[in-house]
Amino acid sequence: MPEQRWRSAAGQHLPFALVLGVTVLGLVRIVQYHWRQGVVLIGLALLIAALLRVLVTDEQAGLIAIRSRSIDALLYSGFGFAVIVVAMTIIGGPLDR
């Protein structure tokens, strides 16, 4: 029984760990002066969170479940697309790479 509880507790954090892993990868790219790739990865992490929020149950969603499933999916995907579009449309300036 304790082993089953551990598995379910660990399973609850897998969606958040996946989203966090992609976000950390994006932050690493930003620190390496590839800011556009890093910001797109962060936007992708938000889109992954939206997809996971739709696919998994509320109990399995763990820390990515904040509001109702539909509101979470809508906001995660909206912010994800917005971040990617803004990153891809910035032209010129000192950050151009």
C-alpha positions as CSV (number, residue, x, y, z in Angstrom):
1,M,0.0,0.0,0.0
2,P,2.7,2.6,0.8
3,E,4.4,1.8,-2.6
4,Q,1.1,2.4,-4.4
5,R,0.7,5.8,-2.6
6,W,4.3,6.7,-3.6
7,R,3.5,5.9,-7.3
8,S,0.4,8.0,-7.3
9,A,2.1,10.9,-5.5
10,A,5.0,10.7,-8.0
11,G,2.6,10.4,-10.9
12,Q,0.8,13.6,-9.8
13,H,4.0,15.6,-10.3
14,L,5.0,14.2,-13.7
15,P,3.0,16.7,-15.8
16,F,4.4,19.6,-13.7
17,A,7.9,18.1,-14.0
18,L,7.7,17.9,-17.8
19,V,6.5,21.5,-18.1
20,L,9.2,22.6,-15.6
21,G,11.9,20.7,-17.5
22,V,11.0,22.4,-20.8
23,T,10.9,25.8,-19.1
24,V,14.3,25.2,-17.5
25,L,15.7,24.3,-21.0
26,G,14.3,27.5,-22.3
27,L,15.9,29.5,-19.5
28,V,19.3,27.8,-20.3
29,R,19.0,28.9,-23.9
30,I,18.2,32.4,-22.8
31,V,21.3,32.5,-20.6
32,Q,23.3,31.2,-23.6
33,Y,22.3,34.3,-25.5
34,H,19.8,32.5,-27.7
35,W,16.8,34.4,-26.2
36,R,14.4,33.8,-29.1
37,Q,14.8,30.0,-28.9
38,G,14.5,30.1,-25.1
39,V,11.3,32.2,-25.2
40,V,9.8,29.9,-27.8
41,L,10.6,26.9,-25.5
42,I,8.9,28.6,-22.6
43,G,5.9,29.2,-24.9
44,L,6.0,25.6,-25.9
45,A,6.0,24.6,-22.2
46,L,2.8,26.5,-21.8
47,L,1.3,24.7,-24.8
48,I,2.4,21.4,-23.3
49,A,0.7,22.4,-20.0
50,A,-2.5,23.1,-21.9
51,L,-2.4,19.8,-23.7
52,L,-1.7,17.9,-20.5
53,R,-4.5,19.7,-18.7
54,V,-6.9,18.5,-21.3
55,L,-5.6,14.9,-21.4
56,V,-5.1,14.0,-17.8
57,T,-7.6,13.9,-14.9
58,D,-7.7,16.6,-12.3
59,E,-6.0,14.3,-9.8
60,Q,-3.2,13.4,-12.3
61,A,-2.7,17.0,-13.3
62,G,-1.2,17.9,-9.9
63,L,0.4,21.4,-9.8
64,I,-0.7,22.4,-13.3
65,A,-4.4,22.3,-12.3
66,I,-5.2,25.7,-11.0
67,R,-8.8,26.4,-12.2
68,S,-11.3,24.3,-14.1
69,R,-9.9,22.2,-16.9
70,S,-11.3,24.3,-19.7
71,I,-10.2,27.6,-18.2
72,D,-6.7,26.2,-17.6
73,A,-6.4,24.9,-21.1
74,L,-7.7,28.1,-22.6
75,L,-5.3,30.3,-20.6
76,Y,-2.2,28.1,-21.0
77,S,-2.7,27.8,-24.7
78,G,-3.5,31.5,-25.1
79,F,-0.4,32.6,-23.2
80,G,1.7,30.0,-24.9
81,F,0.7,31.2,-28.4
82,A,1.1,34.9,-27.4
83,V,4.6,34.3,-26.0
84,I,5.7,32.5,-29.2
85,V,4.2,35.1,-31.5
86,V,5.8,38.0,-29.6
87,A,9.2,36.2,-29.6
88,M,9.0,35.5,-33.3
89,T,7.9,39.0,-34.4
90,I,10.6,41.1,-32.5
91,I,12.9,42.4,-35.2
92,G,16.2,44.2,-34.8
93,G,17.6,45.8,-31.6
94,P,20.3,44.7,-29.3
95,L,18.7,41.3,-28.8
96,D,18.5,40.3,-32.4
97,R,20.0,36.8,-32.9
